[in-house]
Amino acid sequence: MRLAVAKSTLESLLINLQPFLERKDTSQITSHVLLIASDNLLTAKATDQEIGLKIETEHVSTQLDGKATANGKKLLDIVRILKEGDIILETIEETLHIKQDHSKFKLPMFNADEYPTFPEVDELPSIKLDSMQLIQMFKKVSPAIDTNNPKYELNGALLNIKDNEIDVVGTDTRRLAIGKIPNESDTTLSMIIPKKAIIEIQKLFFDQIDIHYDETNLIITAPGYYFFTRLINGKYPDYERIIPKSVKYSLTLPKTKIIEAIKQITTISQEIKLTFEPNSIVFKSLGDENSEAVTEIDAETGFEDKFVLAVNSRYLLDFLSHIDTENFTMGLNEPNLPFIVQSNNFSTVIMPIII
């Protein structure tokens, strides 16, 4: 293999591939990127066998078709220190040579034919939906997805495609985030997508995408890009029974004022106490006996008597930072029972702190 490629093109491609590499064990072929040159087309792949990404670019000049592998992190480090302009990549025996002007580097290769294969998309069923709405909903629920829960199924988002709508759900057991988008097809199914994949999907895709699936994989394709993730095998909790069926008190509150008040209090403590008065809400820090933060906003709450609620402020801020409306609703029952915050088709059920 021998090709010339602009530094900016190769650097951008390698940056996108980094999250898909095996980082802990560099003796594994999955710590390498696979480069395939053919007819002035460069295909680059990376996978840790749980998620994978393939990128194609025509912004290359191939003098000799072929394949190569190279440690993905080291190759990016080399490309980053080179100047703007073309870089020559060439395989000589068992090494990849990287050249630019008087600078020369070489990296050992694995056998490119032994690189892990990607799942095929041909003839797989597809999910027909507004993919941009789906990506936006992934962004909203991802802060609530757990990362190291022993119940492996909680370390991902549930995509629950029902007759008339699609629920996107994430939980860390202290809060439950739910987004709803219309179901534009007759398909009904459920799958659990790992949080790592959810995060990479948000980074990679900004336009309409094609989504395919089988029992073990979710595959996303867009011009020049092919992404796959293994699905989490497990049964997601019955999240619908966690959602309050009714609320005693429903408040419409101003997003900006609430965010400003919470951020003032979190200079002292992440755990806060909200006291709802008939015409105001008092925000007070919890925890540290020697420090205190208090602030108050005017708000028509509808309460006749004081209602006191303690909560982890991060759960509220994660919700409020992902809504587009100026106001949101808060549904309350008792101070020690889960409450719900909602804006349009996105809501979060939050467990209070018992005080």
N, C-alpha and C positions, 0 to 999 in steps of 0.2 A: 504494500500500500504506500502510495505517495500522493500528498495533496497539499494545496496551499489554501489557507483560510485566514480571513481578517481576524486580528486579535479580538476586536469587539464582539464579533460573531461567536468565536470559540469561548470567550470568557462568559458571555451571557448564557450560552448553552450549558457550560459546566456548572455555573452557579445554580441553575434550575435543577440540575441532577444531584446536587450535594445531599439533600435530605433523604435520598433513596439509596444511599450507599451504606454498606456495613462499616461501622466506624470502630468497633471494639477489636475486631480480629482482622488485621490486615493480611493474614495468610490466606484468607478466603477470597475466591474470585469475585464475590459480591462486594468487595471493597474497591473493585475496578469498574470503570466505565467501559462499555463495548463501543468501538467506533467501526462503522462499516462505510467504505467509500465505493460508490458505483455511479458511473455516468454523471459526474458533476453533482452528485447528491451525497450529502453526509448524513448518516443516521447514527444517533448516539443513544445508548441505553444505559440505565442504572436500575438495580433492584436489590433489595435485601431479602427478597422472596416473600415479603409480606405486602409491600407496595412496590410499584415499578413505574418508570416513565421512559417513554421513547420520544425523541425529538428529531425532526427532519429539517434540514436546511439546504437550499440550492445555492447559497452564497459561498461556494467553494469551487476550486479548480482541481480536478483529479487528474493526475498524470498516470497513476497506476491504481486500478481497483484492488480492494483487499479489505482485510479485517485486522483489528488490533485491540488489545486491552491495555489499560494503564490505571494505576492507582488514582482514583478520581480526585482526592484531596491534593496529592502531590502535583498532578497535572495542572490543576487550577492554580496552585501556588506559583508554578513556573510561568504560566501564561500571564498572571497578574504582574509579574516583575518585568515582563518584556514591554517594548515600546509599541505604540500604535503602528499598524502596518500588517503585512502578511506574515504568517507563521507557517513553516513547512513541517508537516508531520510525515514521517517515513519509517516503515518497519525494515529493520536489517537483522536477519537471523531472529533471535529471541528477544529483541529489544525494540522499543519505540523511540525514535530520535526526534527531538524537537529543536528546530533551528530557526534563527532569525539573525541575519547579518553575521556578526562574528560570535554570536552566542549559540552554544550548543549544549543540549542536555540529552540524557537517555534514561529511560525507565524500563524495568523488566516487565515482561508480559506473561499472562497465562495463555493457555490454548484457547483462542477465541471460539472454537467450535464447541467448547465445553461450557460456554456461558449459559446461564439458566434461560429457558424459553419463557415467553410471555403467553398468557392464555389467548386463544384465538377468538376473534369477535364475530367471524362469519357465522350466519344463521342463528346467532343467539337472539332471544327476545329483547325488545327494547322498551324503555319507559318513556312514554310521551307526556311531557309536561313542560311548563315554562321554566327552563333550566336556570334562568337568571333569578327568578323568584326562589328557586331551590337553593342556589348558592347564597343569596341574601339571608335565607332562613338558617342555613348552616352557620353563618356568621353570628346570628343572634343567639342560637342555642349553644354554641361551642364553649362559652365560659362555664356553663353548668355541667358539662360532661366530665365525669371523673377520669382520673389518669392511672391510678394504681390500686383500684379496688379489687379485693380478692374475688368478688363476683365479676368475672371477666366481661360479662355482657354489659356491665355499667360503664366500661371504658370506651364506649362508642355511642353514636347517635342512632336512635331508632328511626327508620324511614318506614312509616306505616301507611301504605296506600290503600285507602278505603273506597267505597262506592262513589262518593261525591267529593271527597277531599283527601288531602294527604297531610298526615301529622308528622312533623319533624320534632323529635323529643330527645332531651338530654337531662341527666340527673346526676348529682353527687350525693344523694340521699338526704341532704339538708334543703335542697330546692329542686324544683322540677320546671324546666323551661319547655314550652310547647309553642310551635309555630304551625300555622295552617295555610295551605295553598290549595287551589282547586285541582281536582283530578280531571284531566282532559281526555282520559281513555277509559276503557272497560277493565283495565288491569287492576287486580287487587293482590297485594302481597306485602310481606314485612321482611325487613333486613336490618342488621345492625352493622353500621359502618364505623371502623376504628377512628378515634379522635385524631390520630396522626394523619390519616387520610383526609379527614374533614378539613384540617388546617391547610394541607397542601392543595386541595381543590380550590380553596378560597384564594390562594396565592396565584395559581396557574391560570384560572379561567375567568374571563370577563365578558364573553359573548355566549351566544347559544351553543350548546354542546349536545352530542348524541350520547345517550346512556344505555348500556347493555348490561345484562347480568346472567349469571347462572347460579347454581346452588352454593358456590364457594367464592365467586368473584363479582365485583362491580367494575365495569370498564367504561371509561369516558374517552371519547374521541372528539377532536376538533382539528381544523386544518393545521398540519404539522406536528400535532401532539397526540399521543396515545398514553393513557394513564390507567393503571389497574390497582385494585386493592383486594386483598383477601377479606372476606366478611367474617364477622365474629359469630361463632357457632354457639348459640345459647337461646334461652327464652327470656325476653325482656319482661320486667315486672309489669303488672296491670296498672299502668299509670293513670288510667281514667278514673279509678276509684280514689285516687289521691286528690283529684280536683274537687273543691267544695261544690256541692250541688246547689247550694243556696247560701246567701250571706245576710246577716242581720243589718250590716251597715255598708253602704256603698258611697264612696267619696270620689269626687272629681278634683284632682290636685294639679298644681302647676309644675311641670317638669323642671324648668330652669331654677326656680326658687328652692325646690326640694334638693336638687343636686348641689347648689351653693351652700345650703345649710348643712348637708351631710358632710361635704368636704371640709367645712370649718371644724366640725366635731372630730373628724378622723385624724386631725393633727395630734389629738390626744389618745384616741382609742378607736379601733375598728368596730367595736361593739357599742351600740348606741341605744338610748331609750327615747321613744317618741311619746309625748303626752298630748293627746288630742283634747283641746278645749273647744267650746262652742264656736269661737271666732279666731282660734289660733292653734298652731302646733309648736310645742317646745321640744327642742332637740338637746339631748344631754349625753355626755360620755359615760360609759360604764367601766368598771374595773379598777383603775388606779385610784387609791384613796387619797394620794397626795397631789393629784393633778385633776383638773376639771375643765370641761368646755361646755358652754351652754349658748344656744342661740334660739331665736323664735321668729316665725313668719306669720303673717296674717293669712287666714284661710277660713272659709265658711265650711265647717266640718259636718254640721248637722247633729253633732252630739249635744245632749243636754247635760250630761255629767262627764267627768274626766274618764278618758280611756287610755290606758298605758300599755305600750307595746315595746318589747326589746327585740333587737334584730342585729344580725351581722350586716353592717353597712355595705359590704362588697356585693352582697346579693342584690340589694336595691340599685346600686350604681351600675352593675352589669346590665340589669334590665333597662334602666333609664338611658344609658349611653347608646342603646341600640334601637330606640324608638324615634319615629320621625314627627310625632304629634307634639303640640305644645302642652297638652294636658293628658293625663292618664287616669285610670280608675283604680281604686284600691277597695277590695272587698274583704270585710272583717267579720268574724263571729265573736270568739272569746280571745283574750290576750294570750292564752296558752295553746290555741289551735292554729293550724296552718291558715295563712291568708293568701290572697291572690292579687297580683297587680297585672293590669292589662292595657294594651293599646292596639286597637284594630285586631289583626289576626295573630298577635303575639302576646303570650302571657307567661307569668312565672308564679308558681305556688311556692311559698317560702315558709319554712318552719321557724317560729319565733324562738328567742332565748327565754327560758323560764326563769323568772326572777322572783 
